[in-house]
Amino acid sequence: MASCNIGHLPVVDLNFVVGMVSIGDIVKNIMNQQGYQIKYVETYIKGHGAA
């Protein structure tokens, strides 16, 4: 989206536009996913590492 200067995309269901998604929405989602992955790794290290 960024390389093509597209800021918003329609969300379509059965040929009807039901919403819009922005590049900001996608970035927020990626950041949330990375946050969960970081917490998982931290928990894994703390739970299985040397005390």
PDBQT receptor file of N, H, CA, C and O in Angstrom, charges set to zero:
ATOM      1  N   MET A   1       0.826  -1.192   0.000  1.00  0.00    +0.000 N 
ATOM      2  CA  MET A   1       0.000   0.000   0.000  1.00  0.00    +0.000 C 
ATOM      3  C   MET A   1       0.868   1.253   0.000  1.00  0.00    +0.000 C 
ATOM      4  O   MET A   1       0.613   2.195  -0.750  1.00  0.00    +0.000 OA
ATOM      5  N   ALA A   2       1.892   1.255   0.844  1.00  0.00    +0.000 N 
ATOM      6  H   ALA A   2       2.099   0.490   1.453  1.00  0.00    +0.000 HD
ATOM      7  CA  ALA A   2       2.729   2.449   0.957  1.00  0.00    +0.000 C 
ATOM      8  C   ALA A   2       3.490   2.724  -0.336  1.00  0.00    +0.000 C 
ATOM      9  O   ALA A   2       3.601   3.873  -0.762  1.00  0.00    +0.000 OA
ATOM     10  N   SER A   3       4.008   1.682  -0.950  1.00  0.00    +0.000 N 
ATOM     11  H   SER A   3       3.918   0.749  -0.604  1.00  0.00    +0.000 HD
ATOM     12  CA  SER A   3       4.803   1.900  -2.166  1.00  0.00    +0.000 C 
ATOM     13  C   SER A   3       3.942   2.381  -3.339  1.00  0.00    +0.000 C 
ATOM     14  O   SER A   3       4.461   2.957  -4.295  1.00  0.00    +0.000 OA
ATOM     15  N   CYS A   4       2.649   2.147  -3.266  1.00  0.00    +0.000 N 
ATOM     16  H   CYS A   4       2.228   1.679  -2.490  1.00  0.00    +0.000 HD
ATOM     17  CA  CYS A   4       1.743   2.601  -4.331  1.00  0.00    +0.000 C 
ATOM     18  C   CYS A   4       0.931   3.822  -3.912  1.00  0.00    +0.000 C 
ATOM     19  O   CYS A   4      -0.003   4.220  -4.609  1.00  0.00    +0.000 OA
ATOM     20  N   ASN A   5       1.288   4.418  -2.767  1.00  0.00    +0.000 N 
ATOM     21  H   ASN A   5       2.046   4.095  -2.201  1.00  0.00    +0.000 HD
ATOM     22  CA  ASN A   5       0.573   5.590  -2.246  1.00  0.00    +0.000 C 
ATOM     23  C   ASN A   5      -0.928   5.344  -2.078  1.00  0.00    +0.000 C 
ATOM     24  O   ASN A   5      -1.754   6.205  -2.382  1.00  0.00    +0.000 OA
ATOM     25  N   ILE A   6      -1.258   4.148  -1.587  1.00  0.00    +0.000 N 
ATOM     26  H   ILE A   6      -0.587   3.448  -1.341  1.00  0.00    +0.000 HD
ATOM     27  CA  ILE A   6      -2.653   3.801  -1.307  1.00  0.00    +0.000 C 
ATOM     28  C   ILE A   6      -2.855   3.874   0.199  1.00  0.00    +0.000 C 
ATOM     29  O   ILE A   6      -2.213   3.143   0.953  1.00  0.00    +0.000 OA
ATOM     30  N   GLY A   7      -3.744   4.753   0.634  1.00  0.00    +0.000 N 
ATOM     31  H   GLY A   7      -4.266   5.346   0.022  1.00  0.00    +0.000 HD
ATOM     32  CA  GLY A   7      -3.959   4.935   2.068  1.00  0.00    +0.000 C 
ATOM     33  C   GLY A   7      -5.115   4.133   2.628  1.00  0.00    +0.000 C 
ATOM     34  O   GLY A   7      -5.143   3.827   3.820  1.00  0.00    +0.000 OA
ATOM     35  N   HIS A   8      -6.076   3.788   1.772  1.00  0.00    +0.000 N 
ATOM     36  H   HIS A   8      -6.054   4.036   0.803  1.00  0.00    +0.000 HD
ATOM     37  CA  HIS A   8      -7.268   3.072   2.220  1.00  0.00    +0.000 C 
ATOM     38  C   HIS A   8      -7.678   2.028   1.182  1.00  0.00    +0.000 C 
ATOM     39  O   HIS A   8      -7.485   2.217  -0.019  1.00  0.00    +0.000 OA
ATOM     40  N   LEU A   9      -8.241   0.938   1.662  1.00  0.00    +0.000 N 
ATOM     41  H   LEU A   9      -8.397   0.784   2.638  1.00  0.00    +0.000 HD
ATOM     42  CA  LEU A   9      -8.777  -0.096   0.783  1.00  0.00    +0.000 C 
ATOM     43  C   LEU A   9     -10.186  -0.455   1.238  1.00  0.00    +0.000 C 
ATOM     44  O   LEU A   9     -10.464  -0.473   2.436  1.00  0.00    +0.000 OA
ATOM     45  N   PRO A  10     -11.077  -0.742   0.289  1.00  0.00    +0.000 N 
ATOM     46  CA  PRO A  10     -12.427  -1.150   0.687  1.00  0.00    +0.000 C 
ATOM     47  C   PRO A  10     -12.438  -2.600   1.167  1.00  0.00    +0.000 C 
ATOM     48  O   PRO A  10     -11.665  -3.433   0.695  1.00  0.00    +0.000 OA
ATOM     49  N   VAL A  11     -13.321  -2.877   2.106  1.00  0.00    +0.000 N 
ATOM     50  H   VAL A  11     -13.949  -2.200   2.490  1.00  0.00    +0.000 HD
ATOM     51  CA  VAL A  11     -13.585  -4.245   2.545  1.00  0.00    +0.000 C 
ATOM     52  C   VAL A  11     -14.897  -4.632   1.877  1.00  0.00    +0.000 C 
ATOM     53  O   VAL A  11     -15.919  -3.974   2.071  1.00  0.00    +0.000 OA
ATOM     54  N   VAL A  12     -14.862  -5.706   1.087  1.00  0.00    +0.000 N 
ATOM     55  H   VAL A  12     -14.031  -6.240   0.930  1.00  0.00    +0.000 HD
ATOM     56  CA  VAL A  12     -16.012  -6.076   0.254  1.00  0.00    +0.000 C 
ATOM     57  C   VAL A  12     -16.539  -7.442   0.672  1.00  0.00    +0.000 C 
ATOM     58  O   VAL A  12     -15.769  -8.367   0.929  1.00  0.00    +0.000 OA
ATOM     59  N   ASP A  13     -17.875  -7.554   0.736  1.00  0.00    +0.000 N 
ATOM     60  H   ASP A  13     -18.501  -6.803   0.527  1.00  0.00    +0.000 HD
ATOM     61  CA  ASP A  13     -18.545  -8.823   0.997  1.00  0.00    +0.000 C 
ATOM     62  C   ASP A  13     -19.675  -8.966  -0.012  1.00  0.00    +0.000 C 
ATOM     63  O   ASP A  13     -20.612  -8.168  -0.020  1.00  0.00    +0.000 OA
ATOM     64  N   LEU A  14     -19.585  -9.973  -0.853  1.00  0.00    +0.000 N 
ATOM     65  H   LEU A  14     -18.823 -10.621  -0.847  1.00  0.00    +0.000 HD
ATOM     66  CA  LEU A  14     -20.600 -10.204  -1.885  1.00  0.00    +0.000 C 
ATOM     67  C   LEU A  14     -20.848  -8.954  -2.738  1.00  0.00    +0.000 C 
ATOM     68  O   LEU A  14     -21.990  -8.562  -2.979  1.00  0.00    +0.000 OA
ATOM     69  N   ASN A  15     -19.758  -8.349  -3.182  1.00  0.00    +0.000 N 
ATOM     70  H   ASN A  15     -18.831  -8.668  -2.986  1.00  0.00    +0.000 HD
ATOM     71  CA  ASN A  15     -19.798  -7.167  -4.052  1.00  0.00    +0.000 C 
ATOM     72  C   ASN A  15     -20.351  -5.913  -3.393  1.00  0.00    +0.000 C 
ATOM     73  O   ASN A  15     -20.660  -4.944  -4.087  1.00  0.00    +0.000 OA
ATOM     74  N   PHE A  16     -20.483  -5.905  -2.065  1.00  0.00    +0.000 N 
ATOM     75  H   PHE A  16     -20.232  -6.691  -1.501  1.00  0.00    +0.000 HD
ATOM     76  CA  PHE A  16     -20.919  -4.715  -1.340  1.00  0.00    +0.000 C 
ATOM     77  C   PHE A  16     -19.784  -4.236  -0.445  1.00  0.00    +0.000 C 
ATOM     78  O   PHE A  16     -19.161  -5.033   0.257  1.00  0.00    +0.000 OA
ATOM     79  N   VAL A  17     -19.522  -2.949  -0.471  1.00  0.00    +0.000 N 
ATOM     80  H   VAL A  17     -20.028  -2.302  -1.041  1.00  0.00    +0.000 HD
ATOM     81  CA  VAL A  17     -18.516  -2.377   0.424  1.00  0.00    +0.000 C 
ATOM     82  C   VAL A  17     -19.102  -2.346   1.828  1.00  0.00    +0.000 C 
ATOM     83  O   VAL A  17     -20.133  -1.719   2.071  1.00  0.00    +0.000 OA
ATOM     84  N   VAL A  18     -18.426  -3.035   2.754  1.00  0.00    +0.000 N 
ATOM     85  H   VAL A  18     -17.589  -3.544   2.556  1.00  0.00    +0.000 HD
ATOM     86  CA  VAL A  18     -18.919  -3.111   4.135  1.00  0.00    +0.000 C 
ATOM     87  C   VAL A  18     -18.023  -2.335   5.097  1.00  0.00    +0.000 C 
ATOM     88  O   VAL A  18     -18.322  -2.240   6.287  1.00  0.00    +0.000 OA
ATOM     89  N   GLY A  19     -16.926  -1.781   4.584  1.00  0.00    +0.000 N 
ATOM     90  H   GLY A  19     -16.683  -1.858   3.617  1.00  0.00    +0.000 HD
ATOM     91  CA  GLY A  19     -16.032  -1.004   5.433  1.00  0.00    +0.000 C 
ATOM     92  C   GLY A  19     -14.799  -0.567   4.675  1.00  0.00    +0.000 C 
ATOM     93  O   GLY A  19     -14.658  -0.788   3.472  1.00  0.00    +0.000 OA
ATOM     94  N   MET A  20     -13.915   0.062   5.423  1.00  0.00    +0.000 N 
ATOM     95  H   MET A  20     -14.029   0.242   6.400  1.00  0.00    +0.000 HD
ATOM     96  CA  MET A  20     -12.644   0.517   4.864  1.00  0.00    +0.000 C 
ATOM     97  C   MET A  20     -11.538   0.144   5.845  1.00  0.00    +0.000 C 
ATOM     98  O   MET A  20     -11.748   0.128   7.058  1.00  0.00    +0.000 OA
ATOM     99  N   VAL A  21     -10.370  -0.152   5.311  1.00  0.00    +0.000 N 
ATOM    100  H   VAL A  21     -10.200  -0.139   4.326  1.00  0.00    +0.000 HD
ATOM    101  CA  VAL A  21      -9.197  -0.403   6.133  1.00  0.00    +0.000 C 
ATOM    102  C   VAL A  21      -8.113   0.568   5.681  1.00  0.00    +0.000 C 
ATOM    103  O   VAL A  21      -7.887   0.761   4.487  1.00  0.00    +0.000 OA
ATOM    104  N   SER A  22      -7.448   1.172   6.661  1.00  0.00    +0.000 N 
ATOM    105  H   SER A  22      -7.631   1.015   7.631  1.00  0.00    +0.000 HD
ATOM    106  CA  SER A  22      -6.391   2.132   6.334  1.00  0.00    +0.000 C 
ATOM    107  C   SER A  22      -5.029   1.518   6.600  1.00  0.00    +0.000 C 
ATOM    108  O   SER A  22      -4.912   0.497   7.278  1.00  0.00    +0.000 OA
ATOM    109  N   ILE A  23      -4.014   2.146   6.062  1.00  0.00    +0.000 N 
ATOM    110  H   ILE A  23      -4.109   2.975   5.511  1.00  0.00    +0.000 HD
ATOM    111  CA  ILE A  23      -2.659   1.668   6.310  1.00  0.00    +0.000 C 
ATOM    112  C   ILE A  23      -2.340   1.777   7.807  1.00  0.00    +0.000 C 
ATOM    113  O   ILE A  23      -1.573   0.973   8.338  1.00  0.00    +0.000 OA
ATOM    114  N   GLY A  24      -2.926   2.767   8.481  1.00  0.00    +0.000 N 
ATOM    115  H   GLY A  24      -3.548   3.419   8.049  1.00  0.00    +0.000 HD
ATOM    116  CA  GLY A  24      -2.744   2.884   9.933  1.00  0.00    +0.000 C 
ATOM    117  C   GLY A  24      -3.336   1.706  10.678  1.00  0.00    +0.000 C 
ATOM    118  O   GLY A  24      -2.756   1.236  11.657  1.00  0.00    +0.000 OA
ATOM    119  N   ASP A  25      -4.498   1.215  10.222  1.00  0.00    +0.000 N 
ATOM    120  H   ASP A  25      -4.969   1.597   9.427  1.00  0.00    +0.000 HD
ATOM    121  CA  ASP A  25      -5.110   0.030  10.831  1.00  0.00    +0.000 C 
ATOM    122  C   ASP A  25      -4.185  -1.173  10.719  1.00  0.00    +0.000 C 
ATOM    123  O   ASP A  25      -4.036  -1.944  11.667  1.00  0.00    +0.000 OA
ATOM    124  N   ILE A  26      -3.574  -1.324   9.567  1.00  0.00    +0.000 N 
ATOM    125  H   ILE A  26      -3.695  -0.697   8.797  1.00  0.00    +0.000 HD
ATOM    126  CA  ILE A  26      -2.679  -2.459   9.331  1.00  0.00    +0.000 C 
ATOM    127  C   ILE A  26      -1.426  -2.346  10.192  1.00  0.00    +0.000 C 
ATOM    128  O   ILE A  26      -0.977  -3.336  10.768  1.00  0.00    +0.000 OA
ATOM    129  N   VAL A  27      -0.863  -1.150  10.280  1.00  0.00    +0.000 N 
ATOM    130  H   VAL A  27      -1.228  -0.345   9.811  1.00  0.00    +0.000 HD
ATOM    131  CA  VAL A  27       0.337  -0.941  11.107  1.00  0.00    +0.000 C 
ATOM    132  C   VAL A  27       0.026  -1.234  12.572  1.00  0.00    +0.000 C 
ATOM    133  O   VAL A  27       0.820  -1.887  13.250  1.00  0.00    +0.000 OA
ATOM    134  N   LYS A  28      -1.124  -0.760  13.073  1.00  0.00    +0.000 N 
ATOM    135  H   LYS A  28      -1.769  -0.230  12.522  1.00  0.00    +0.000 HD
ATOM    136  CA  LYS A  28      -1.510  -1.030  14.464  1.00  0.00    +0.000 C 
ATOM    137  C   LYS A  28      -1.644  -2.529  14.710  1.00  0.00    +0.000 C 
ATOM    138  O   LYS A  28      -1.221  -3.031  15.751  1.00  0.00    +0.000 OA
ATOM    139  N   ASN A  29      -2.232  -3.244  13.754  1.00  0.00    +0.000 N 
ATOM    140  H   ASN A  29      -2.576  -2.837  12.907  1.00  0.00    +0.000 HD
ATOM    141  CA  ASN A  29      -2.400  -4.684  13.898  1.00  0.00    +0.000 C 
ATOM    142  C   ASN A  29      -1.048  -5.395  13.941  1.00  0.00    +0.000 C 
ATOM    143  O   ASN A  29      -0.844  -6.291  14.760  1.00  0.00    +0.000 OA
ATOM    144  N   ILE A  30      -0.138  -5.004  13.074  1.00  0.00    +0.000 N 
ATOM    145  H   ILE A  30      -0.304  -4.276  12.409  1.00  0.00    +0.000 HD
ATOM    146  CA  ILE A  30       1.197  -5.607  13.062  1.00  0.00    +0.000 C 
ATOM    147  C   ILE A  30       1.909  -5.344  14.383  1.00  0.00    +0.000 C 
ATOM    148  O   ILE A  30       2.557  -6.238  14.926  1.00  0.00    +0.000 OA
ATOM    149  N   MET A  31       1.794  -4.126  14.902  1.00  0.00    +0.000 N 
ATOM    150  H   MET A  31       1.267  -3.400  14.461  1.00  0.00    +0.000 HD
ATOM    151  CA  MET A  31       2.440  -3.794  16.176  1.00  0.00    +0.000 C 
ATOM    152  C   MET A  31       1.855  -4.619  17.314  1.00  0.00    +0.000 C 
ATOM    153  O   MET A  31       2.597  -5.071  18.187  1.00  0.00    +0.000 OA
ATOM    154  N   ASN A  32       0.547  -4.824  17.324  1.00  0.00    +0.000 N 
ATOM    155  H   ASN A  32      -0.056  -4.457  16.615  1.00  0.00    +0.000 HD
ATOM    156  CA  ASN A  32      -0.082  -5.650  18.350  1.00  0.00    +0.000 C 
ATOM    157  C   ASN A  32       0.408  -7.086  18.272  1.00  0.00    +0.000 C 
ATOM    158  O   ASN A  32       0.705  -7.698  19.298  1.00  0.00    +0.000 OA
ATOM    159  N   GLN A  33       0.496  -7.627  17.064  1.00  0.00    +0.000 N 
ATOM    160  H   GLN A  33       0.255  -7.130  16.230  1.00  0.00    +0.000 HD
ATOM    161  CA  GLN A  33       0.974  -8.999  16.890  1.00  0.00    +0.000 C 
ATOM    162  C   GLN A  33       2.414  -9.137  17.379  1.00  0.00    +0.000 C 
ATOM    163  O   GLN A  33       2.759 -10.125  18.028  1.00  0.00    +0.000 OA
ATOM    164  N   GLN A  34       3.248  -8.155  17.071  1.00  0.00    +0.000 N 
ATOM    165  H   GLN A  34       2.967  -7.353  16.544  1.00  0.00    +0.000 HD
ATOM    166  CA  GLN A  34       4.638  -8.200  17.517  1.00  0.00    +0.000 C 
ATOM    167  C   GLN A  34       4.709  -8.110  19.033  1.00  0.00    +0.000 C 
ATOM    168  O   GLN A  34       5.548  -8.759  19.657  1.00  0.00    +0.000 OA
ATOM    169  N   GLY A  35       3.835  -7.309  19.625  1.00  0.00    +0.000 N 
ATOM    170  H   GLY A  35       3.154  -6.781  19.118  1.00  0.00    +0.000 HD
ATOM    171  CA  GLY A  35       3.805  -7.192  21.083  1.00  0.00    +0.000 C 
ATOM    172  C   GLY A  35       3.483  -8.520  21.736  1.00  0.00    +0.000 C 
ATOM    173  O   GLY A  35       4.105  -8.889  22.732  1.00  0.00    +0.000 OA
ATOM    174  N   TYR A  36       2.516  -9.246  21.188  1.00  0.00    +0.000 N 
ATOM    175  H   TYR A  36       2.010  -8.946  20.379  1.00  0.00    +0.000 HD
ATOM    176  CA  TYR A  36       2.166 -10.563  21.731  1.00  0.00    +0.000 C 
ATOM    177  C   TYR A  36       3.325 -11.536  21.574  1.00  0.00    +0.000 C 
ATOM    178  O   TYR A  36       3.586 -12.334  22.474  1.00  0.00    +0.000 OA
ATOM    179  N   GLN A  37       4.015 -11.483  20.459  1.00  0.00    +0.000 N 
ATOM    180  H   GLN A  37       3.804 -10.834  19.728  1.00  0.00    +0.000 HD
ATOM    181  CA  GLN A  37       5.150 -12.372  20.237  1.00  0.00    +0.000 C 
ATOM    182  C   GLN A  37       6.282 -12.055  21.209  1.00  0.00    +0.000 C 
ATOM    183  O   GLN A  37       6.921 -12.972  21.724  1.00  0.00    +0.000 OA
ATOM    184  N   ILE A  38       6.539 -10.791  21.464  1.00  0.00    +0.000 N 
ATOM    185  H   ILE A  38       6.019 -10.046  21.045  1.00  0.00    +0.000 HD
ATOM    186  CA  ILE A  38       7.580 -10.392  22.406  1.00  0.00    +0.000 C 
ATOM    187  C   ILE A  38       7.232 -10.878  23.810  1.00  0.00    +0.000 C 
ATOM    188  O   ILE A  38       8.095 -11.406  24.511  1.00  0.00    +0.000 OA
ATOM    189  N   LYS A  39       5.976 -10.705  24.228  1.00  0.00    +0.000 N 
ATOM    190  H   LYS A  39       5.275 -10.276  23.658  1.00  0.00    +0.000 HD
ATOM    191  CA  LYS A  39       5.551 -11.185  25.557  1.00  0.00    +0.000 C 
ATOM    192  C   LYS A  39       5.701 -12.691  25.670  1.00  0.00    +0.000 C 
ATOM    193  O   LYS A  39       6.108 -13.198  26.715  1.00  0.00    +0.000 OA
ATOM    194  N   TYR A  40       5.374 -13.416  24.599  1.00  0.00    +0.000 N 
ATOM    195  H   TYR A  40       5.044 -13.004  23.749  1.00  0.00    +0.000 HD
ATOM    196  CA  TYR A  40       5.506 -14.869  24.609  1.00  0.00    +0.000 C 
ATOM    197  C   TYR A  40       6.967 -15.272  24.806  1.00  0.00    +0.000 C 
ATOM    198  O   TYR A  40       7.275 -16.146  25.617  1.00  0.00    +0.000 OA
ATOM    199  N   VAL A  41       7.859 -14.629  24.060  1.00  0.00    +0.000 N 
ATOM    200  H   VAL A  41       7.609 -13.919  23.402  1.00  0.00    +0.000 HD
ATOM    201  CA  VAL A  41       9.284 -14.960  24.168  1.00  0.00    +0.000 C 
ATOM    202  C   VAL A  41       9.808 -14.607  25.555  1.00  0.00    +0.000 C 
ATOM    203  O   VAL A  41      10.576 -15.373  26.136  1.00  0.00    +0.000 OA
ATOM    204  N   GLU A  42       9.401 -13.451  26.097  1.00  0.00    +0.000 N 
ATOM    205  H   GLU A  42       8.777 -12.829  25.625  1.00  0.00    +0.000 HD
ATOM    206  CA  GLU A  42       9.831 -13.071  27.443  1.00  0.00    +0.000 C 
ATOM    207  C   GLU A  42       9.363 -14.087  28.472  1.00  0.00    +0.000 C 
ATOM    208  O   GLU A  42      10.121 -14.469  29.364  1.00  0.00    +0.000 OA
ATOM    209  N   THR A  43       8.118 -14.522  28.350  1.00  0.00    +0.000 N 
ATOM    210  H   THR A  43       7.503 -14.212  27.626  1.00  0.00    +0.000 HD
ATOM    211  CA  THR A  43       7.584 -15.531  29.282  1.00  0.00    +0.000 C 
ATOM    212  C   THR A  43       8.322 -16.836  29.134  1.00  0.00    +0.000 C 
ATOM    213  O   THR A  43       8.621 -17.491  30.132  1.00  0.00    +0.000 OA
ATOM    214  N   TYR A  44       8.622 -17.229  27.918  1.00  0.00    +0.000 N 
ATOM    215  H   TYR A  44       8.379 -16.697  27.107  1.00  0.00    +0.000 HD
ATOM    216  CA  TYR A  44       9.355 -18.455  27.674  1.00  0.00    +0.000 C 
ATOM    217  C   TYR A  44      10.739 -18.394  28.311  1.00  0.00    +0.000 C 
ATOM    218  O   TYR A  44      11.174 -19.343  28.964  1.00  0.00    +0.000 OA
ATOM    219  N   ILE A  45      11.415 -17.284  28.119  1.00  0.00    +0.000 N 
ATOM    220  H   ILE A  45      11.061 -16.513  27.589  1.00  0.00    +0.000 HD
ATOM    221  CA  ILE A  45      12.774 -17.133  28.665  1.00  0.00    +0.000 C 
ATOM    222  C   ILE A  45      12.731 -17.126  30.187  1.00  0.00    +0.000 C 
ATOM    223  O   ILE A  45      13.524 -17.812  30.831  1.00  0.00    +0.000 OA
ATOM    224  N   LYS A  46      11.823 -16.366  30.762  1.00  0.00    +0.000 N 
ATOM    225  H   LYS A  46      11.179 -15.808  30.238  1.00  0.00    +0.000 HD
ATOM    226  CA  LYS A  46      11.714 -16.284  32.221  1.00  0.00    +0.000 C 
ATOM    227  C   LYS A  46      11.293 -17.623  32.821  1.00  0.00    +0.000 C 
ATOM    228  O   LYS A  46      11.757 -17.989  33.901  1.00  0.00    +0.000 OA
ATOM    229  N   GLY A  47      10.439 -18.341  32.147  1.00  0.00    +0.000 N 
ATOM    230  H   GLY A  47      10.062 -18.044  31.269  1.00  0.00    +0.000 HD
ATOM    231  CA  GLY A  47       9.934 -19.605  32.668  1.00  0.00    +0.000 C 
ATOM    232  C   GLY A  47      10.898 -20.758  32.490  1.00  0.00    +0.000 C 
ATOM    233  O   GLY A  47      10.828 -21.741  33.228  1.00  0.00    +0.000 OA
ATOM    234  N   HIS A  48      11.805 -20.656  31.518  1.00  0.00    +0.000 N 
ATOM    235  H   HIS A  48      11.862 -19.858  30.919  1.00  0.00    +0.000 HD
ATOM    236  CA  HIS A  48      12.708 -21.761  31.223  1.00  0.00    +0.000 C 
ATOM    237  C   HIS A  48      14.184 -21.425  31.390  1.00  0.00    +0.000 C 
ATOM    238  O   HIS A  48      15.043 -22.294  31.243  1.00  0.00    +0.000 OA
ATOM    239  N   GLY A  49      14.477 -20.169  31.694  1.00  0.00    +0.000 N 
ATOM    240  H   GLY A  49      13.780 -19.463  31.813  1.00  0.00    +0.000 HD
ATOM    241  CA  GLY A  49      15.882 -19.774  31.834  1.00  0.00    +0.000 C 
ATOM    242  C   GLY A  49      16.400 -19.986  33.256  1.00  0.00    +0.000 C 
ATOM    243  O   GLY A  49      15.650 -20.372  34.153  1.00  0.00    +0.000 OA
ATOM    244  N   ALA A  50      17.647 -19.736  33.437  1.00  0.00    +0.000 N 
ATOM    245  H   ALA A  50      18.256 -19.423  32.708  1.00  0.00    +0.000 HD
ATOM    246  CA  ALA A  50      18.258 -19.858  34.782  1.00  0.00    +0.000 C 
ATOM    247  C   ALA A  50      17.774 -18.706  35.643  1.00  0.00    +0.000 C 
ATOM    248  O   ALA A  50      17.608 -17.585  35.163  1.00  0.00    +0.000 OA
ATOM    249  N   ALA A  51      17.555 -18.986  36.895  1.00  0.00    +0.000 N 
ATOM    250  H   ALA A  51      17.690 -19.896  37.285  1.00  0.00    +0.000 HD
ATOM    251  CA  ALA A  51      17.022 -17.988  37.830  1.00  0.00    +0.000 C 
ATOM    252  C   ALA A  51      18.041 -17.060  38.322  1.00  0.00    +0.000 C 
ATOM    253  O   ALA A  51      17.735 -16.170  39.114  1.00  0.00    +0.000 OA
TER     254      ALA A  51
